Amino acid sequence: MHELSTAVDVSALLCFKQCDHGPNVSIGNKALNTCMAEEVIEEIRKAAIKHD
């Protein structure tokens, strides 16, 4: 399991001025638009691996 408590910041930023393409999520420098929860989880996993 990855210890990310010092590396992860979760915050609400509305729709990144792309409300028509939501939900919108930013993970690192990558923006996901019209994404599903599974896509977000996969991107978080990828970011965690890069962080290690």
BELHU-V711966 format. One record per residue. N is the residue number from 0. PSI is psi in radians with two decimals (none if undefined). Layout:
BEGIN
n=<N & N>
psi=<PSI & PSI>
END
This chain:
BEGIN
n=<0 & 1 & 2 & 3 & 4 & 5 & 6 & 7 & 8 & 9 & 10 & 11 & 12 & 13 & 14 & 15 & 16 & 17 & 18 & 19 & 20 & 21 & 22 & 23 & 24 & 25 & 26 & 27 & 28 & 29 & 30 & 31 & 32 & 33 & 34 & 35 & 36 & 37 & 38 & 39 & 40 & 41 & 42 & 43 & 44 & 45 & 46 & 47 & 48 & 49 & 50 & 51>
psi=<2.44 & 2.34 & 1.71 & 0.14 & -0.50 & -0.11 & -0.12 & 2.31 & 2.05 & 2.15 & 2.75 & 2.30 & 0.51 & -2.25 & 0.29 & 0.51 & 0.49 & 0.81 & -0.56 & -0.24 & 0.32 & 2.92 & 2.58 & 2.34 & 2.44 & 2.21 & 1.90 & -2.23 & 0.06 & 2.29 & 2.32 & 2.27 & 2.66 & 0.83 & 2.73 & 2.80 & -0.68 & -0.68 & -0.73 & -0.79 & -0.76 & -0.73 & -0.64 & -0.73 & -0.78 & -0.76 & -0.67 & -0.69 & -0.74 & -0.56 & -0.52 & none>
END
